[in-house]
Amino acid sequence: MTGKRSAGILLFRGDGAGTEVLLGHMGGPFWAGRDAGAWSVPKGEYEPDEDPCAAARREFEEELGMPPPTGEFLALGSVRQSGGKVVTVWAVESDLDPGLVVPGTFEMEWPKGSGRIQAFPEIDRVEWFVLGQARSKIVVKQRDFLDRLGALRS
């Protein structure tokens, strides 16, 4: 059996020490009171027979409610997160106004065992962070993407 896979797009602007990235704060009750390690590259799961870059484009639109950027897609490779999911990311230079984001939603039983199904945003907010600050915000294994982007931008 193949493990879960996700693909995403990491927007960036600026260069060198001033490079900024757009991260999404994960939505839902588990992440509501957390900051460090609760931010992620906008991404989503895809099937084994699906093209990962096409999935990254689709998931960008689903998670942020706007079409993906049209710039050059720079492959940042893949990482295996602690839960086993393999995440593949592309960086694209683009600007985006966080105020224009209309996040997609997901449903889950909450509180657990209550029988109540509630809807939550996939990403409850997005913000631009300089690379150094982003390292303390992003999911630990996704820091590799920041390092790879930093190496490309220096």
C-alpha positions as CSV (number, residue, x, y, z in Angstrom):
1,M,0.0,0.0,0.0
2,T,1.3,3.4,-0.9
3,G,1.3,6.2,1.8
4,K,-0.5,9.5,1.4
5,R,0.9,12.1,-0.8
6,S,0.4,15.9,-0.9
7,A,1.5,18.5,-3.3
8,G,1.7,22.3,-2.8
9,I,2.9,25.7,-4.0
10,L,5.1,27.9,-1.9
11,L,4.7,31.5,-3.0
12,F,7.7,33.8,-2.5
13,R,8.6,37.4,-3.1
14,G,11.9,39.4,-2.7
15,D,15.4,38.0,-2.6
16,G,18.3,37.2,-0.4
17,A,17.7,37.9,3.3
18,G,14.5,39.7,2.4
19,T,12.8,36.7,0.7
20,E,9.3,36.2,2.1
21,V,7.0,33.2,1.8
22,L,3.3,32.8,2.0
23,L,2.2,30.3,4.6
24,G,-1.3,29.1,5.7
25,H,-2.3,28.6,9.3
26,M,-3.9,25.2,9.5
27,G,-7.6,25.4,10.2
28,G,-9.8,23.4,12.6
29,P,-10.0,22.9,16.3
30,F,-6.6,21.1,16.7
31,W,-4.6,24.1,15.5
32,A,-6.8,27.0,16.8
33,G,-4.6,27.9,19.7
34,R,-1.2,27.0,18.2
35,D,1.3,29.1,16.3
36,A,4.7,27.5,16.2
37,G,4.6,24.5,13.9
38,A,1.0,25.2,12.9
39,W,1.7,26.8,9.5
40,S,2.1,25.0,6.2
41,V,2.7,25.4,2.5
42,P,-0.8,25.5,0.9
43,K,-1.1,21.9,-0.2
44,G,-3.4,18.9,-0.5
45,E,-3.6,15.2,-1.2
46,Y,-3.5,13.6,-4.6
47,E,-3.9,10.1,-6.0
48,P,-0.9,8.0,-7.2
49,D,-2.0,8.3,-10.9
50,E,-2.3,12.1,-10.7
51,D,0.4,14.5,-11.8
52,P,1.8,16.1,-8.6
53,C,2.2,19.5,-10.2
54,A,-1.4,19.5,-11.5
55,A,-2.5,18.5,-8.0
56,A,-0.5,21.3,-6.4
57,R,-2.3,23.8,-8.7
58,R,-5.7,22.3,-7.9
59,E,-5.1,22.3,-4.2
60,F,-3.8,25.9,-4.2
61,E,-7.1,27.0,-5.7
62,E,-9.1,24.8,-3.3
63,E,-7.3,26.0,-0.2
64,L,-7.0,29.7,-1.0
65,G,-10.0,30.2,-3.2
66,M,-8.1,31.8,-6.1
67,P,-6.3,30.4,-9.2
68,P,-2.6,29.4,-8.8
69,P,0.1,31.8,-10.0
70,T,1.3,31.7,-13.6
71,G,5.1,32.1,-13.0
72,E,7.9,29.6,-13.3
73,F,7.4,26.6,-11.0
74,L,10.7,25.8,-9.2
75,A,10.8,22.2,-7.9
76,L,11.8,22.1,-4.2
77,G,11.5,18.3,-4.1
78,S,9.8,16.2,-1.5
79,V,9.9,15.5,2.3
80,R,8.4,12.8,4.4
81,Q,6.5,14.3,7.3
82,S,6.5,12.6,10.8
83,G,3.1,11.0,10.0
84,G,4.6,9.3,6.9
85,K,2.9,11.6,4.3
86,V,5.2,12.6,1.4
87,V,4.9,16.2,0.5
88,T,6.1,17.6,-2.8
89,V,6.4,21.4,-3.3
90,W,7.1,23.9,-6.0
91,A,8.1,27.5,-5.4
92,V,6.6,30.3,-7.5
93,E,7.5,33.9,-7.4
94,S,4.3,35.9,-7.1
95,D,2.5,38.4,-4.9
96,L,-0.8,37.7,-3.2
97,D,-3.0,39.9,-1.0
98,P,-3.9,37.7,2.1
99,G,-7.1,39.6,2.4
100,L,-8.4,38.1,-0.9
101,V,-8.1,34.5,0.3
102,V,-11.4,32.6,0.6
103,P,-10.4,29.3,2.2
104,G,-11.9,26.0,1.3
105,T,-13.6,24.0,4.2
106,F,-13.7,20.5,5.5
107,E,-16.1,18.7,7.8
108,M,-15.4,16.6,10.8
109,E,-17.2,15.4,14.0
110,W,-16.5,18.0,16.7
111,P,-16.2,17.6,19.6
112,K,-15.1,14.0,18.9
113,G,-17.8,11.5,19.9
114,S,-20.5,14.2,20.0
115,G,-22.2,13.1,16.7
116,R,-22.1,16.8,15.6
117,I,-20.5,17.5,12.2
118,Q,-19.0,20.9,11.9
119,A,-17.3,22.7,9.0
120,F,-13.9,24.3,9.5
121,P,-11.6,26.3,7.1
122,E,-8.7,24.2,5.7
123,I,-6.6,27.3,6.3
124,D,-7.9,29.9,8.7
125,R,-5.5,32.7,7.6
126,V,-2.4,33.3,5.4
127,E,0.5,35.6,6.0
128,W,3.8,36.6,4.5
129,F,6.9,35.7,6.6
130,V,10.6,36.4,5.9
131,L,12.4,33.0,5.7
132,G,13.9,33.2,9.2
133,Q,10.6,33.9,10.8
134,A,8.9,31.2,8.7
135,R,11.2,28.6,10.1
136,S,9.6,29.0,13.5
137,K,6.1,28.9,12.1
138,I,6.1,26.1,9.6
139,V,5.6,22.4,10.3
140,V,9.0,21.1,11.2
141,K,9.7,18.8,8.2
142,Q,8.6,21.5,5.8
143,R,11.5,23.7,6.9
144,D,13.5,21.7,4.3
145,F,11.5,23.6,1.6
146,L,12.5,26.9,3.1
147,D,16.1,25.9,3.2
148,R,16.0,24.8,-0.5
149,L,14.3,28.0,-1.5
150,G,16.8,30.0,0.4
151,A,19.6,28.2,-1.4
152,L,18.0,29.1,-4.8
153,R,17.5,32.7,-3.8
154,S,20.9,33.5,-2.3
